[in-house]
């Protein structure tokens, strides 16, 4: 019985700590994907943080559209990079359009 508890504790820790050392994930910010067109251009804008103490950057949609030269945004994604429990984090907004 004790070995089952130990195995359960190890599995629970593995699920809770998944991606804690390094993660690099891209996810859509749009919810209606039936008629999504990406367009001809892409723009990116990021913000970063270090040691949970200092952060900088502008990851807004307007900044991403400006960086890509977009006037119309059709679709948005977010990319999140995380290292060592968030000691370093970078979030990037990716916009697609014309």
Order of alpha helices (4+ residues) and beta strands (2+ residues): alpha-beta-beta-beta-alpha-beta-beta
